[in-house]
Each structure stands twice: as C-alpha cells, then as structure tokens.
Amino acid sequence: MDLYDFTVQDINDAPVSLRDYEGKVLLIINSATECGFTPQYDILQDLYEKYEQDGFAVLDFPCDQFGHQAPGTNEEIASFCDSRYGITFPIFSKIEVNGKNESPLFAYLKSKKGFAGFQPEHPLTPMLLSALERTDPDYENNSDIKWNFTKFLIDQKGQVVARFEPTADMMDVEQQILKLLRQKDTEEFVYKTHDTCSTEIRLNLEGNVVTNISFTGGCNGNLKAIPILVNGWTVEEIEEKLSGILCGRRPTSCADQLAKAVRAAYNARQLS
C-alpha cells in the first residue's frame, strides 16, 4: 500500500482519495486551534500561497488528542481557520493520530518516519519534554505523534521524505519543500556511446544545465576528467566546445559523444 491508496474524509465528511494529489509535493499536518503552535497556520498559508502554482499543497488534519486543544466541531474549526488565518489549503475532518482509533494515513506516515526530536533552542521544548516524560517515558523510541503541528513532507512520487516536529524551524521546512519542487525539473538520462567502446554516459538535466555526469564501463582514460570540467555547463556550451572533437584511435572522441548525448537527452525531454 502506498500513500495514494488512502482515502480520507474532507471537512464535510465526504471521501477524498489522496490520488487526487499524486505528483504534488505535500506537507501533511495534524493541527489544533488552541495551541501554542497555532500561529504556524500563518506560515503554512504563506507557503501554500507561494508554492501552490509549483505543485505544492498543505493537507491539514485537526486532532484533539494533545491537551484538548482542538475542541471544536469540523465546522467550527474551518470557520476559525478562515476568519483568523485566511486558510485556503484543504482542511479535513478531525481525526486521531495515535492509539487504537488512529487514522490509517497517520499510522502509515509514522511507519515511514519516526520521531525526529525537538529543537533544543525552541522556547516550548521544555514544556513538551516535561509532558512527555510524565505520560510517555519511552517517547524517544516510538514513532507516535508527540504534539500538534507535526508535519510529514511527501515528494512527487508519494514517498515520505521528512518528518518535522512542531518545534522545527519553519525556514528549514521551506527549504526542504523548495528542494523537492526543484527536483521536478531534474531527470536522469543514459546514453550508449559508439560501438567501439561499451561506455554508457549518465547525466542529469536541470532545465538546460547538465549535472552529475558519469561514465560506466568501457575505456576510462580520457573519461575521468570530462565530468569535472563540464559539470554545470548548459547543453549549448557543451555542444559549442565539445562537438566534433576527434580522437586518433576512433572516429569520434568521448567529448564528442558527450555533446551528442546531452543534445539527445534535451530533445527527448522536450518531447516528453
């Protein structure tokens, strides 16, 4: 079972398949309206507005299991989020995230990423540690959600790539989101060189910039220096400087083969 196999309930208790969000970067959170972390709603809404058009969404699941800090009905929670913070990202029906009635979605998320630890410098960390030491002495070794506004970051393939505790620096959260959003423009290509050499050229394209060049198999005499020299060049720069270079032993050199490889990769990407 993967993330997109789950169905959840929206704020009106209508079923929503997470497959509706396939291909997006997601931040899935458990929230509360009367918590010391509730002002994070402001930052989350800002992130949603900044990156929605790039394929990002926040999925908010209210939960009343921590300090009874989400006491309202679904309608009251939605009204609070709208009037106080202008929330426009999806808010789902209230759930439980730990225990026998825990949401299957959150059980899955916890199985993928365990407790990540609180930030020592956060002013609310001592309160959280004190509460957990009383109620859950083994808190460091289990994956239970510890408090409101725990966040799970999901990549475009539905993989759980990070868990942020409520004390995490939101600037760090944003940087991780950005890293994933930028990866949508990165793709690996493999190009077979000429028949006289069994070498494969592997490279990544970020837009029209060539990165992570490597050669596998075949000769390795002239190959070792090429990735270091041209990593980060554009397709056009590589073609201009490497195309047509001859090798005494072969009709074309590995440099010329690389120029052909990056053009073939770029053209394939434009057609996809």
MINUTI-336700 format. One record per residue (C-alpha): residue number from 1; residue in one letter; x, y, z. Coordinates in Angstrom, 1 decimal, padded with zeros to 4 digits. Layout:
// MINUTI-336700
 num residu      X      Y      Z
 NUM      A      X      Y      Z
...
***
This chain:
// MINUTI-336700
 num residu      X      Y      Z
   1      M  000.0  000.0  000.0
   2      D  001.3  003.5 -000.8
   3      L  000.2  007.0  000.1
   4      Y -002.1  007.4 -002.9
   5      D -004.1  004.3 -001.9
   6      F -005.6  006.1  001.2
   7      T -009.0  007.7  001.3
   8      V -009.7  010.4  003.9
   9      Q -012.7  012.5  004.8
  10      D -012.9  016.2  004.0
  11      I -014.3  018.8  006.4
  12      N -017.8  017.8  005.4
  13      D -017.0  014.0  005.8
  14      A -017.1  013.4  002.1
  15      P -014.4  010.8  000.9
  16      V -011.3  012.2 -000.8
  17      S -008.7  009.9 -002.5
  18      L -005.1  011.0 -001.9
  19      R -004.6  010.0 -005.5
  20      D -006.1  013.4 -006.3
  21      Y -002.8  014.8 -005.0
  22      E -000.5  012.5 -007.0
  23      G  002.6  014.3 -008.4
  24      K  002.5  017.1 -005.9
  25      V  004.8  017.9 -003.0
  26      L  002.7  017.6  000.1
  27      L  003.0  018.8  003.7
  28      I  000.6  016.7  005.8
  29      I  000.0  018.0  009.3
  30      N -002.1  017.4  012.4
  31      S -003.3  020.7  013.8
  32      A -005.1  022.3  016.7
  33      T -006.8  025.7  017.0
  34      E -005.9  026.5  020.7
  35      C -002.3  025.5  020.8
  36      G  001.0  027.4  021.3
  37      F  001.9  026.4  017.8
  38      T -001.4  027.5  016.2
  39      P  000.3  030.7  014.8
  40      Q  002.2  028.4  012.5
  41      Y -001.0  028.5  010.4
  42      D  000.1  031.9  009.2
  43      I  003.4  030.5  007.9
  44      L  001.7  027.4  006.4
  45      Q -000.8  029.6  004.5
  46      D  002.1  031.8  003.2
  47      L  003.9  028.7  002.0
  48      Y  000.8  027.4  000.3
  49      E  000.2  030.7 -001.5
  50      K  003.9  030.9 -002.6
  51      Y  004.2  027.4 -004.0
  52      E  000.8  026.2 -004.9
  53      Q  001.3  027.0 -008.6
  54      D  004.5  025.0 -008.5
  55      G  002.7  021.8 -007.3
  56      F  002.7  022.2 -003.5
  57      A -000.2  021.6 -001.1
  58      V -000.8  021.5  002.6
  59      L -003.2  018.8  003.9
  60      D -004.5  019.7  007.4
  61      F -005.9  017.1  009.7
  62      P -007.2  018.6  013.0
  63      C -006.7  016.5  016.1
  64      D -007.8  016.9  019.7
  65      Q -005.5  014.3  021.3
  66      F -003.0  016.8  022.7
  67      G -004.1  019.0  025.6
  68      H -007.7  019.1  024.2
  69      Q -006.6  022.0  022.0
  70      A -008.9  021.3  019.1
  71      P -012.2  021.1  020.9
  72      G -014.5  022.4  018.1
  73      T -016.6  020.7  015.5
  74      N -015.4  020.4  011.9
  75      E -017.4  023.5  011.0
  76      E -016.1  025.5  014.0
  77      I -012.5  024.6  013.1
  78      A -013.0  025.5  009.5
  79      S -014.6  028.8  010.5
  80      F -011.8  029.6  012.9
  81      C -009.1  028.9  010.3
  82      D -010.9  031.0  007.7
  83      S -011.6  034.0  009.9
  84      R -008.4  034.1  011.9
  85      Y -005.8  033.0  009.3
  86      G -007.5  033.1  005.9
  87      I -006.7  029.4  005.3
  88      T -007.3  028.2  001.8
  89      F -005.5  024.9  001.8
  90      P -007.6  021.7  002.3
  91      I -008.7  021.1  005.9
  92      F -010.0  017.5  006.6
  93      S -012.3  016.0  009.1
  94      K -011.0  015.8  012.7
  95      I -009.0  012.6  013.4
  96      E -006.9  010.8  016.0
  97      V -003.3  010.2  015.2
  98      N -002.3  007.8  018.0
  99      G -003.9  004.8  019.6
 100      K -006.5  002.2  018.7
 101      N -008.6  004.7  016.7
 102      E -005.7  006.3  014.9
 103      S -006.1  007.4  011.3
 104      P -004.7  004.7  008.9
 105      L -003.0  007.5  007.0
 106      F -001.1  008.7  010.1
 107      A -000.3  005.1  011.0
 108      Y  001.3  004.8  007.6
 109      L  003.2  008.1  007.9
 110      K  004.6  007.2  011.3
 111      S  005.7  003.8  010.0
 112      K  007.8  005.7  007.4
 113      K  009.3  008.4  009.6
 114      G  009.8  008.1  013.4
 115      F  010.2  010.8  016.0
 116      A  012.7  013.4  014.7
 117      G  013.5  015.1  018.0
 118      F  012.6  018.6  019.3
 119      Q  014.7  021.7  018.6
 120      P  016.6  022.3  021.9
 121      E  016.5  026.1  021.4
 122      H  012.7  026.3  020.9
 123      P  011.0  028.0  023.9
 124      L  008.3  025.4  024.0
 125      T  010.6  022.4  024.0
 126      P  011.0  022.2  027.8
 127      M  007.2  022.1  028.2
 128      L  006.9  019.3  025.6
 129      L  009.7  017.3  027.2
 130      S  008.2  017.6  030.7
 131      A  004.8  016.5  029.5
 132      L  006.2  013.5  027.5
 133      E  008.4  012.4  030.3
 134      R  005.3  012.1  032.5
 135      T  003.0  010.5  030.0
 136      D  005.3  008.5  027.7
 137      P  008.7  007.7  029.2
 138      D  009.7  005.8  026.0
 139      Y  008.7  008.7  023.8
 140      E  012.2  008.9  022.1
 141      N  011.9  005.3  020.9
 142      N  008.4  005.2  019.5
 143      S  007.0  006.8  016.4
 144      D  003.9  008.3  018.0
 145      I  002.9  011.8  017.2
 146      K  004.1  013.9  020.1
 147      W  002.1  017.1  019.7
 148      N  000.1  019.3  017.4
 149      F  001.6  020.6  014.2
 150      T  003.8  017.6  013.5
 151      K  004.5  017.6  009.7
 152      F  005.3  015.0  007.1
 153      L  006.8  016.0  003.8
 154      I  005.9  013.9  000.8
 155      D  007.7  014.1 -002.6
 156      Q  006.1  013.9 -006.1
 157      K  006.2  010.1 -006.1
 158      G  004.4  009.8 -002.8
 159      Q  007.4  009.0 -000.7
 160      V  007.6  010.2  002.9
 161      V  010.9  012.1  002.8
 162      A  010.9  014.0  006.1
 163      R  009.2  014.4  009.4
 164      F  009.2  017.8  011.2
 165      E  008.3  018.0  014.9
 166      P  006.3  021.2  015.9
 167      T  009.4  022.9  017.1
 168      A  011.2  022.6  013.8
 169      D  012.4  025.9  012.2
 170      M  009.8  026.7  009.5
 171      M  012.6  028.2  007.4
 172      D  014.1  024.7  007.3
 173      V  010.8  023.3  006.3
 174      E  010.5  025.7  003.5
 175      Q  014.0  024.8  002.2
 176      Q  013.1  021.2  002.1
 177      I  009.9  022.0  000.2
 178      L  011.9  024.0 -002.3
 179      K  014.4  021.3 -002.8
 180      L  011.6  018.9 -003.8
 181      L  009.9  021.4 -006.0
 182      R  013.1  022.0 -007.9
 183      Q  013.6  018.3 -008.4
 184      K  010.6  018.2 -010.8
 185      D  012.9  019.8 -013.4
 186      T  015.7  017.2 -012.9
 187      E  015.8  013.9 -014.9
 188      E  018.4  011.3 -015.4
 189      F  019.3  010.1 -019.0
 190      V  021.5  007.2 -020.1
 191      Y  023.2  007.4 -023.5
 192      K  025.1  004.5 -025.1
 193      T  028.3  005.6 -026.8
 194      H  029.8  004.3 -030.1
 195      D  030.1  000.6 -030.7
 196      T  033.9  000.5 -030.4
 197      C  033.5  001.3 -026.7
 198      S  031.0 -000.2 -024.3
 199      T  030.7  003.0 -022.3
 200      E  027.4  004.5 -021.1
 201      I  027.1  008.2 -020.3
 202      R  024.8  009.1 -017.4
 203      L  023.7  012.6 -016.8
 204      N  021.1  014.8 -015.2
 205      L  019.3  017.7 -016.8
 206      E  018.1  020.6 -014.7
 207      G  016.4  022.8 -017.3
 208      N  019.2  023.0 -019.9
 209      V  022.0  022.6 -017.4
 210      V  023.9  019.3 -017.4
 211      T  024.9  017.9 -013.9
 212      N  026.0  014.6 -012.3
 213      I  027.8  013.3 -015.4
 214      S  029.3  009.9 -015.1
 215      F  030.7  007.2 -017.4
 216      T  030.3  003.4 -016.8
 217      G  032.1  000.6 -018.4
 218      G  034.4  000.8 -021.4
 219      C  037.6  002.9 -021.5
 220      N  038.3  005.3 -018.7
 221      G  041.4  007.1 -019.9
 222      N  040.0  010.4 -021.2
 223      L  036.7  010.0 -019.4
 224      K  037.8  010.8 -015.9
 225      A  038.4  014.5 -016.4
 226      I  035.3  015.3 -018.5
 227      P  032.7  015.4 -015.8
 228      I  034.8  017.6 -013.6
 229      L  035.4  020.0 -016.5
 230      V  031.9  020.4 -017.8
 231      N  029.6  019.7 -014.9
 232      G  027.2  022.6 -014.7
 233      W  027.6  023.7 -018.3
 234      T  024.5  024.2 -020.4
 235      V  023.6  022.0 -023.3
 236      E  024.7  024.8 -025.7
 237      E  028.0  025.3 -024.0
 238      I  028.9  021.6 -024.2
 239      E  027.9  021.4 -027.9
 240      E  029.9  024.5 -028.7
 241      K  033.1  023.4 -027.0
 242      L  033.0  019.6 -027.4
 243      S  031.2  018.8 -030.7
 244      G  033.3  017.4 -033.5
 245      I  036.4  016.8 -031.4
 246      L  038.3  013.9 -033.0
 247      C  040.3  011.0 -031.3
 248      G  043.3  009.4 -033.0
 249      R  042.0  005.9 -032.2
 250      R  038.3  006.4 -033.0
 251      P  036.2  008.4 -035.4
 252      T  034.9  010.5 -032.5
 253      S  036.1  011.2 -029.0
 254      C  034.3  010.7 -025.7
 255      A  033.9  014.5 -025.7
 256      D  032.0  014.5 -028.9
 257      Q  029.9  011.6 -027.7
 258      L  029.0  013.6 -024.6
 259      A  027.9  016.5 -026.8
 260      K  025.7  014.2 -028.7
 261      A  024.3  012.6 -025.5
 262      V  023.3  015.9 -023.9
 263      R  021.5  017.1 -027.1
 264      A  019.7  013.7 -027.4
 265      A  018.7  014.0 -023.8
 266      Y  017.5  017.5 -024.1
 267      N  015.5  016.7 -027.3
 268      A  013.9  013.7 -025.6
 269      R  012.9  015.8 -022.7
 270      Q  011.3  018.5 -024.9
 271      L  009.1  015.8 -026.5
 272      S  008.1  014.1 -023.2
***
